């Protein structure tokens, strides 16, 4: 996968038939390795290891209701102590 402007982390991958899969530590399962998933997994590890963000406060692929429509979010992060909410939509690198 393409190098990102983030520290490089070892990500568990495996071959499943003709597809590569990556282990998602938050959801505790293997997912098809796409460019978007690569960015998501690298950023999650960055938050956990570099910013010491608790994995228990990270939620992935949740829907929220906003202005009478439902939006899918790829990464939802709650900072309960500070009463803040961080919403990220991660895409593949350009």
C-alpha positions as CSV (number, residue, x, y, z in Angstrom):
1,X,0.0,0.0,0.0
2,X,1.0,3.6,-0.4
3,X,3.1,5.3,2.2
4,X,1.2,7.9,4.3
5,X,2.4,11.0,6.1
6,X,2.1,9.0,9.4
7,X,4.5,6.7,11.3
8,X,4.5,3.2,9.8
9,X,2.9,0.5,11.9
10,X,2.9,-3.2,11.5
11,X,-0.6,-4.3,10.5
12,X,-1.7,-7.9,10.6
13,X,-2.7,-9.1,7.1
14,X,-3.6,-12.4,5.6
15,X,-4.4,-13.8,2.2
16,X,-8.0,-15.1,1.9
17,X,-8.6,-16.6,-1.5
18,X,-7.7,-13.9,-4.0
19,X,-8.1,-11.0,-1.5
20,X,-5.8,-9.6,1.1
21,X,-7.4,-8.9,4.4
22,X,-6.3,-6.6,7.3
23,X,-7.0,-7.2,11.0
24,X,-9.1,-4.4,12.5
25,X,-8.1,-4.2,16.2
26,X,-11.2,-2.1,17.1
27,X,-13.8,-4.4,15.5
28,X,-11.7,-7.5,16.3
29,X,-12.1,-9.0,12.8
30,X,-10.4,-9.2,9.4
31,X,-11.6,-6.9,6.6
32,X,-10.8,-6.7,2.9
33,X,-7.8,-4.6,2.4
34,X,-8.8,-1.6,0.3
35,X,-6.9,1.8,0.1
36,X,-9.6,3.3,2.3
37,X,-9.2,0.5,4.9
38,X,-5.4,1.0,4.8
39,X,-5.7,4.7,5.6
40,X,-8.3,3.9,8.4
41,X,-6.1,1.3,10.1
42,X,-3.0,3.4,9.9
43,X,-4.8,6.4,11.4
44,X,-6.4,4.3,14.2
45,X,-2.9,3.1,15.1
46,X,-1.6,6.6,15.0
47,X,-4.3,7.8,17.5
48,X,-3.7,4.9,19.8
49,X,0.1,4.8,19.8
50,X,1.2,8.4,19.1
51,X,-1.6,10.3,20.7
52,X,-2.3,7.7,23.4
53,X,-6.0,7.7,22.6
54,X,-8.0,5.0,24.3
55,X,-9.2,2.4,21.8
56,X,-12.4,2.0,23.9
57,X,-13.5,5.5,22.8
58,X,-13.1,4.8,19.1
59,X,-16.1,3.7,17.1
60,X,-16.0,2.7,13.4
61,X,-18.6,2.9,10.6
62,X,-21.5,4.3,12.6
63,X,-24.4,6.3,11.3
64,X,-25.5,9.5,12.8
65,X,-28.7,11.5,12.2
66,X,-27.9,15.0,11.1
67,X,-30.3,17.5,9.7
68,X,-32.9,14.8,9.0
69,X,-30.5,12.6,7.1
70,X,-28.3,9.7,8.1
71,X,-24.6,10.0,7.4
72,X,-22.2,7.1,7.6
73,X,-19.0,7.9,9.4
74,X,-15.9,5.8,9.1
75,X,-14.4,6.8,12.4
76,X,-16.2,8.3,15.3
77,X,-14.3,9.3,18.3
78,X,-15.7,10.5,21.6
79,X,-13.8,12.4,24.2
80,X,-16.2,12.1,27.2
81,X,-14.1,13.9,29.8
82,X,-13.9,17.1,27.7
83,X,-17.3,16.8,26.2
84,X,-16.0,16.8,22.7
85,X,-16.8,14.8,19.6
86,X,-14.4,14.1,16.7
87,X,-15.9,13.0,13.4
88,X,-13.6,11.8,10.7
89,X,-14.3,10.5,7.2
90,X,-11.1,8.9,5.9
91,X,-10.6,8.3,2.2
92,X,-7.9,6.6,0.1
93,X,-4.7,8.6,-0.6
94,X,-4.7,10.6,-3.8
